[in-house]
Amino acid sequence: WTYRIDWGDGTSSTGSTSSQGTISAGHTYLLLGSYTIKVTVTDSLGASGSDTKTVTFIL
């Protein structure tokens, strides 16, 4: 399995895991605001799925 996390601020992270389950990742945003995070996972046969979540940081 490979994964890509688009953090919604123009940056992304990629990685791989050997089994299904939880992907843990961290990110630091430089500005307050709303960001839509998209996670895409692809298996060894090329099948993929994705999901999005919007987070908002306010002061």
Residue, then its C-alpha position, 0 to 999 in steps of 0.5 A: w500500500t502506498y499513500r499520499i496526503d495532500w495537506g490543503d496548503g500546497t504541500s503533501s506527504t507520501g509513504s507506504t505501509s505493509s498492511q491495511g490499518t491506520i496511517s499516522a502522519g503529522h503536519t504543521y500549518l504556517l497560517l490559521g484558516s481552513y484546509t481540506i486534507k485529502v488522503t489517497v491510498t493505492d494497493s499493489l494492483g493499482a486500485s485506489g481510494s481517497d477521502t477528504k476532511t476539512v479542518t479549521f484553525i482559529l485563534 
